[in-house]
Amino acid sequence: MTRPHVPNHNPELERDLLAAVAHVRPIAEAHARESELGATLHPAVVDALERERLFLLAAPSELGGRDASGETQLAVFEAMAHADPSAGWALMIGAILNGMLGAYLPDATARAIFAGRSKAAAGLQVPMGSARRVTGGYRVSGRWGFGSGIRHADWVFTAAMVEDTGVPGPPCFVHLAIPASEVTVESTWDTAFLRGSGSEHYRVEDLFVDEAHTCPYPHGARLRGSSFLNLPFVALVAPGHLGFALGVAQRALDEVAALAPKRFMAWPGEPLAAQQSFRLELGRQHMALQAARALSREVVARLSERMAAGQALTPDDWSMARAGMAYVTEAAAAITTFAFRAGGASALYAGAGSALERCFRDIHAATQHIAATSDGYEYAGRVQLGEVPFHPMLMARAAAQ
């Protein structure tokens, strides 16, 4: 299969990063159950991700990051999610937020944060907090959810609405970089889904954040890093969400293919692998995954080409990105559901030698994420009808000064 052209793609860097994932994989697999029981990644997994500097894969090279292309991000996030969905999710969030920290914050702040650093960043990108202007910065209060990986992050990059700007018009928002030691993490991540991602709530109360640790939200200009970091947030996360979905679905198919020769079907009196209906459906789902992977590469290539050319995303681009993320995640959920059901009663048990139940639970967590919900189809439908839907989150970033 021919891959779409992706600007700034570095095959050698991709091989290096995939080799790093291969080093982490056995550690993530060995501790997957413990990560779930602890509701956050096991320290051994975090140590391995930091040692391989994988949390820096999307960060600007000027700061010691790897500046991975969109295609490389897609491949790396898929590989990590295939090893363990929670580790894949935590890597996705930690790496993408590091890319944002490095790209949009003022120069001195970014260099100070990244000096000799290999840790993750965390933080919800919805302005749930409030920020009051004071001399030299802001006093910030608020409570945010879904802080994936926050228990092993050293910085939180989050957003708040600015109070009392005195300027008529729509509300003003700000991005805030806060040391993780200054936020209160709540133990709220009691879920059946992506348990090991540690997506806890967090809060601050009347915390001073100096101006140098802020930038405009959601359109802060890219000050460093590759052109891919010019993407608005909803598109910037596309390689992460697409890669995660592909990795989980591939792992589910691999698991059921390995199980099928050993699973004896009581009523037919033969192994699952001997049943024509299973073989037919396994082949169909394999091709559905290949189609989803091809679409994912096409989405990432289009986003990359637009940014490399210095162009804003068109409604057609947004249609492909938003509906594409919804479609691939939906397809991955259907593929994983097939594998889970084919696995029979043995797929119900956690830590029983098969990852099917974990894949089944975790892919359905991804279907609930704002970047992959079905309103992406509605947006695409409106574009097909000739409309130009507007949303501030889809506006182009400001030009660098």
matplotlib code that plots the C-alpha trace (Angstrom):
import matplotlib.pyplot as plt

x = [0.0, 1.4, 1.5, 0.4, 3.2, 3.8, 6.0, 9.0, 8.7, 11.9, 11.9, 15.1, 13.5, 10.4, 12.5, 14.3, 11.0, 9.4, 12.5, 12.0, 8.4, 9.7, 11.9, 9.0, 6.5, 7.4, 7.4, 4.0, 2.6, 4.0, 2.5, -0.7, -2.8, -1.0, -1.5, -5.3, -5.5, -3.6, -5.6, -2.5, 0.6, 2.9, 6.1, 8.2, 6.2, 6.6, 10.4, 10.7, 8.8, 11.0, 14.2, 13.4, 12.4, 9.2, 7.3, 9.4, 8.5, 6.2, 8.3, 10.3, 13.9, 15.1, 14.2, 15.6, 12.4, 12.1, 9.7, 8.2, 6.0, 2.3, 2.9, 5.5, 3.3, 0.5, 2.8, 4.3, 1.0, -0.4, 2.5, 2.2, -1.6, -1.0, 1.3, -1.1, -4.0, -3.5, 0.2, -0.7, -3.2, -0.9, 1.9, -0.4, -1.5, 1.9, 3.7, 1.1, 0.9, 4.7, 4.6, 2.2, 4.2, 7.3, 5.7, 3.5, 5.0, 7.5, 11.0, 12.7, 9.9, 9.9, 13.7, 13.6, 10.8, 12.6, 16.1, 17.3, 13.6, 12.0, 8.8, 5.1, 2.8, -0.9, -4.0, -7.5, -7.8, -11.2, -11.4, -13.1, -11.2, -11.3, -8.3, -8.3, -5.8, -3.4, 0.0, 2.4, 0.0, -3.2, -4.9, -6.4, -9.1, -10.9, -11.4, -10.7, -11.4, -9.7, -6.1, -4.7, -1.2, -1.3, 0.2, 3.4, 3.5, 5.7, 3.8, 0.1, -1.0, -4.6, -7.0, -9.2, -11.6, -10.3, -12.6, -13.7, -11.6, -13.5, -13.5, -16.9, -17.3, -16.8, -15.0, -11.2, -9.3, -5.8, -3.5, -1.6, 1.5, 1.5, 4.0, 2.2, 3.3, 1.0, -2.2, -4.4, -5.0, -8.3, -8.8, -11.8, -10.7, -12.9, -13.9, -14.0, -12.3, -8.7, -8.1, -4.3, -4.4, -4.9, -7.3, -8.0, -9.7, -7.4, -7.9, -6.2, -7.5, -6.4, -3.0, -0.8, 0.5, 3.0, 2.5, 5.6, 3.8, 0.8, -0.2, -3.4, -6.0, -6.9, -5.0, -1.5, 1.1, 3.7, 7.0, 9.2, 8.9, 7.8, 5.0, 2.7, 2.4, 0.6, -2.5, -5.4, -5.7, -8.6, -6.5, -3.2, -4.5, -5.5, -2.5, -2.9, -6.6, -6.3, -3.1, -4.7, -7.8, -5.7, -3.4, -6.2, -8.1, -5.0, -4.2, -7.8, -7.5, -4.1, -5.4, -8.4, -6.4, -4.0, -6.9, -9.0, -7.0, -7.1, -10.7, -12.8, -16.5, -18.7, -21.7, -19.9, -17.3, -14.3, -11.9, -13.1, -10.4, -12.0, -15.3, -15.8, -18.0, -15.3, -12.6, -14.8, -15.5, -11.9, -10.9, -13.6, -12.6, -8.9, -9.8, -11.9, -8.9, -6.7, -9.2, -9.3, -5.5, -5.4, -7.9, -5.9, -2.8, -4.7, -6.1, -2.6, -1.1, -3.6, -3.2, 0.6, 0.5, -1.6, 0.6, 3.8, 2.3, 1.4, -2.3, -5.3, -7.5, -10.5, -14.0, -13.3, -10.1, -11.9, -14.7, -12.1, -10.3, -13.3, -15.4, -12.3, -11.5, -15.1, -15.1, -11.8, -12.7, -16.1, -14.6, -12.0, -14.7, -16.7, -13.5, -12.7, -16.2, -16.1, -12.8, -14.2, -17.3, -15.4, -13.2, -16.1, -16.3, -12.5, -12.5, -14.4, -11.4, -8.9, -5.3, -6.1, -3.6, -5.6, -6.0, -9.4, -11.4, -9.0, -9.1, -12.9, -13.2, -10.6, -11.6, -15.1, -13.5, -12.0, -15.5, -16.6, -13.8, -14.8, -12.4, -14.0, -17.8, -20.4, -20.9, -17.9, -20.3, -22.8, -20.1, -19.2, -22.8, -23.2, -20.1, -21.5, -24.6, -22.5, -22.4, -19.2, -19.7, -17.9, -16.4, -13.7, -11.7, -11.4, -9.8, -6.2, -3.5, -2.1, 1.0, 4.2, 5.5]
y = [0.0, 3.4, 5.9, 9.5, 12.1, 13.7, 16.8, 16.8, 13.0, 11.5, 7.7, 7.2, 9.1, 7.0, 3.8, 5.1, 6.0, 2.7, 0.9, 2.9, 1.7, -1.8, -1.4, -0.1, -2.7, -5.7, -3.4, -1.9, -5.4, -6.9, -4.1, -3.4, -5.1, -3.2, 0.1, -0.6, -1.6, 1.6, 3.7, 5.2, 4.0, 1.8, 3.6, 1.1, 2.0, 5.7, 5.2, 3.4, 6.0, 8.7, 6.8, 6.4, 10.1, 9.2, 12.0, 14.4, 12.9, 15.9, 18.6, 21.2, 20.2, 23.6, 22.4, 18.9, 17.3, 15.1, 17.2, 14.0, 14.4, 13.6, 10.3, 9.3, 10.3, 8.2, 5.1, 5.6, 6.1, 3.0, 0.9, 2.0, 1.5, -2.0, -2.8, -1.5, 0.9, 2.9, 3.4, 4.4, 7.0, 8.4, 8.7, 10.4, 13.0, 13.5, 13.9, 16.2, 18.5, 18.7, 19.7, 22.5, 23.6, 23.8, 25.5, 28.3, 29.5, 32.5, 31.5, 31.9, 29.9, 27.1, 26.7, 26.6, 24.0, 21.7, 21.9, 18.3, 17.2, 13.9, 13.9, 14.2, 17.1, 16.9, 19.0, 19.4, 21.7, 23.0, 26.4, 25.2, 27.6, 31.4, 33.7, 37.2, 39.8, 41.1, 42.8, 40.5, 37.7, 36.0, 34.7, 31.4, 29.1, 26.1, 22.4, 20.4, 16.8, 14.1, 15.0, 11.9, 11.0, 13.8, 11.7, 11.3, 14.7, 17.6, 20.3, 21.0, 22.9, 24.0, 26.7, 29.3, 32.1, 35.6, 37.5, 41.2, 42.1, 45.3, 44.8, 44.3, 41.2, 37.4, 36.1, 36.0, 32.8, 32.0, 29.0, 28.4, 26.4, 25.3, 23.1, 19.9, 20.3, 23.3, 21.6, 19.4, 16.0, 14.4, 10.6, 10.6, 8.1, 5.1, 3.8, 0.6, 2.3, 3.3, 2.8, 2.9, 6.3, 8.0, 10.6, 12.3, 15.6, 18.4, 21.9, 25.1, 27.8, 31.5, 30.4, 33.1, 32.3, 34.8, 36.2, 34.4, 31.0, 31.9, 32.3, 33.0, 30.2, 28.6, 30.4, 31.0, 31.4, 28.7, 30.2, 27.2, 23.6, 22.0, 23.4, 20.6, 22.5, 25.3, 23.1, 24.1, 21.7, 19.6, 18.8, 18.6, 15.5, 13.7, 11.4, 10.6, 9.6, 7.8, 6.0, 4.9, 3.5, 1.6, 0.2, -1.1, -2.7, -4.4, -5.8, -7.1, -8.9, -10.3, -11.6, -13.4, -14.8, -16.3, -17.6, -19.1, -22.4, -23.1, -22.1, -25.3, -24.7, -27.0, -27.1, -27.4, -29.6, -27.9, -25.1, -21.5, -21.3, -24.1, -22.3, -20.8, -18.0, -16.9, -17.0, -14.9, -12.3, -12.2, -11.4, -8.8, -7.0, -7.2, -5.3, -2.8, -2.1, -1.6, 0.8, 2.8, 2.9, 4.2, 6.9, 7.8, 8.3, 10.4, 12.6, 13.2, 13.8, 16.4, 18.3, 18.1, 19.4, 22.4, 23.4, 22.9, 25.2, 27.9, 27.5, 27.5, 24.4, 24.7, 23.4, 20.3, 19.7, 20.0, 17.8, 15.0, 15.5, 15.6, 12.9, 10.9, 10.7, 9.7, 7.1, 5.5, 5.3, 3.9, 1.3, 0.3, -0.1, -2.4, -4.4, -4.8, -5.8, -8.6, -9.8, -9.6, -11.6, -14.2, -14.7, -16.1, -16.4, -16.3, -12.7, -11.7, -12.2, -9.5, -10.7, -14.1, -14.3, -12.2, -8.5, -8.7, -7.5, -4.5, -3.6, -3.8, -1.5, 1.0, 1.5, 2.4, 5.1, 6.6, 6.8, 9.2, 11.7, 15.1, 14.7, 11.5, 11.9, 11.7, 15.5, 15.3, 13.6, 16.4, 18.9, 17.0, 16.8, 20.6, 21.1, 18.7, 20.9, 24.0, 25.5, 26.9, 25.9, 28.2, 27.3, 29.2, 26.0, 25.5, 28.9, 29.1, 30.0, 33.5, 34.3, 34.3, 37.8]
z = [0.0, -1.0, 1.8, 1.2, 1.1, 4.4, 4.5, 6.9, 7.4, 8.7, 8.3, 10.3, 13.3, 13.0, 13.1, 16.2, 18.0, 17.1, 18.5, 21.7, 21.9, 21.4, 24.5, 26.6, 25.3, 27.5, 30.6, 29.7, 29.1, 32.3, 34.4, 32.5, 35.2, 38.0, 36.2, 36.1, 39.7, 40.7, 38.3, 36.9, 34.9, 37.0, 37.9, 35.9, 32.8, 33.4, 34.0, 30.7, 28.7, 30.3, 29.8, 26.1, 25.9, 24.3, 26.0, 23.9, 20.5, 19.5, 21.3, 19.3, 18.4, 19.6, 23.1, 22.9, 21.4, 18.4, 16.3, 14.9, 11.8, 11.9, 10.2, 12.7, 15.6, 14.1, 13.9, 17.4, 19.1, 17.3, 18.4, 22.1, 22.2, 20.7, 23.6, 26.3, 25.6, 28.9, 28.2, 24.6, 25.8, 28.5, 25.9, 23.5, 26.0, 27.6, 24.3, 22.5, 25.5, 25.6, 22.0, 22.9, 25.9, 23.8, 20.8, 22.2, 25.5, 25.6, 24.8, 28.2, 29.9, 27.4, 27.6, 31.4, 31.4, 28.9, 30.2, 30.6, 30.9, 29.7, 31.7, 30.5, 30.6, 31.4, 31.4, 30.0, 27.0, 28.0, 29.8, 33.0, 35.3, 35.8, 35.6, 37.1, 35.8, 38.4, 38.2, 36.5, 35.7, 36.8, 39.9, 38.8, 40.3, 38.9, 38.6, 35.5, 34.7, 32.6, 33.5, 31.9, 33.2, 35.8, 38.5, 36.6, 34.9, 36.1, 34.3, 33.8, 30.6, 31.0, 30.1, 31.8, 31.0, 31.8, 34.1, 33.7, 30.7, 30.3, 26.5, 24.8, 22.7, 23.2, 26.3, 26.4, 27.4, 28.4, 28.4, 31.7, 32.4, 36.1, 37.9, 38.8, 42.4, 42.6, 41.6, 43.8, 42.2, 43.2, 43.2, 40.9, 38.2, 39.3, 35.9, 33.9, 31.0, 30.4, 34.1, 33.8, 32.2, 35.5, 34.1, 37.4, 38.2, 39.4, 40.8, 41.9, 44.2, 43.8, 42.4, 41.0, 37.5, 36.1, 32.6, 31.3, 31.9, 29.8, 26.1, 24.3, 24.1, 21.8, 19.0, 20.5, 17.8, 17.1, 18.3, 17.6, 16.4, 13.1, 11.0, 12.2, 15.5, 13.6, 13.8, 16.0, 19.0, 17.6, 14.5, 16.3, 18.3, 15.1, 14.9, 18.6, 18.5, 15.1, 16.2, 19.5, 17.8, 15.2, 17.9, 20.1, 17.2, 15.8, 19.2, 19.5, 16.1, 17.0, 20.3, 18.8, 16.0, 18.5, 20.6, 17.8, 17.3, 21.0, 21.7, 21.4, 20.5, 22.5, 20.1, 16.8, 18.4, 16.7, 17.3, 16.6, 13.9, 12.0, 11.6, 8.1, 9.5, 11.9, 9.2, 6.9, 9.6, 10.7, 7.1, 6.8, 10.0, 9.0, 5.8, 7.7, 9.8, 6.8, 5.3, 8.6, 8.6, 5.0, 5.9, 9.0, 6.9, 4.4, 7.1, 8.7, 5.2, 4.4, 7.7, 7.3, 3.7, 4.7, 7.6, 5.5, 2.8, 5.5, 4.7, 7.0, 7.1, 4.8, 5.8, 3.6, 5.6, 8.9, 7.5, 6.7, 10.1, 12.4, 10.6, 10.0, 13.7, 14.5, 11.7, 12.6, 16.3, 15.5, 13.1, 15.7, 18.3, 15.9, 15.1, 18.8, 19.7, 17.1, 18.6, 22.1, 21.3, 19.3, 22.3, 24.3, 28.0, 28.4, 27.2, 30.3, 32.6, 33.4, 33.5, 32.2, 29.4, 26.9, 26.5, 24.8, 27.7, 28.2, 24.5, 24.5, 27.5, 26.5, 22.9, 24.1, 26.3, 23.1, 21.5, 24.3, 23.7, 22.3, 19.3, 18.1, 18.8, 16.1, 15.8, 13.4, 11.0, 11.4, 10.6, 7.5, 6.4, 6.7, 4.6, 2.0, 1.9, 1.1, 4.6, 6.3, 10.0, 12.4, 15.8, 17.5, 18.2, 14.5, 13.8, 12.5, 15.0, 15.2, 13.1, 15.0, 15.8]

ax = plt.figure().add_subplot(projection="3d")
ax.plot(x, y, z, "-o")
ax.set_aspect("equal")
plt.show()
